[in-house]
Amino acid sequence: MLIDGIQHTPYIPTPSAPPAPVEPGTPDYYQQRYDDFVARNPGVQPPDYYLDYGQKYADRFSSLDGRDLSDEGLAWRDRTLLALQQAIEDKRINDPEGFAELEHDPEAFRRFAFETHPAAYVDSGLYDLPVQDLLVIAGTPDINDVLSQEGIDQSLITVGELDPGDVPDILLSTGEQYVRDNGVLAFTPFGPSLEFGTQAQRLWERATEQSWMPPGVEWVVAPLPTLDNALPDIDLPGPLPDDVPLVPFL
């Protein structure tokens, strides 16, 4: 239209580019989703779930190894990470515009993401794992996240998915992990004590990762006694005389 002889073209907002695909199952998946949002929406705050929850726990769980989880537990971790990321990608694929709109509401995005957690945990075989793994998994997230409303909700839903038929599998895998942890000593009176020490060490290491620990405090994780270091070294004055009888079992 013309205004005082000047042609004026009405402003039409240009929609931002659609969310880009990100390959699920990658260690930096959430960082890539964060970067994609920033590139499409300069100056807009991305969903805090991407870095404050998703990437944080992808990194933390990825740092666990065979000392922390059984082989089955490590496989569960990898399947769960893929399932959680795939749920986000499925949302983007099925409704790109709706996904982009959801990203602009951090609280709604967080609720959506947390709602996908229980199914990812259970369907990936959570209740096939030994109790030792379940305790480490439960102790890995920060207590502040566990006690958030979303954390409580997802925990209740996850526990509600436990079927009585899962209990024998958990008990069997717990016994198998007990034997793996302690070898032949599992069948001696020392077995339970050694298992308690091993599990206490695992949980203590998880506790020292908690972000609510006082800032600037460096925790020193001392190794718990094992069969190799539980007994003190004894320095003998010299070789024993031939006529000194030895204790048969030493």
Helices and strands as residue ranges (DSSP letters): E 2-3, E 6-7, H 29-40, H 49-49, I 50-55, H 56-62, H 71-94, H 96-103, H 106-115, H 117-123, G 126-128, H 131-139, H 143-146, H 149-160, H 166-182, G 183-187, H 191-207
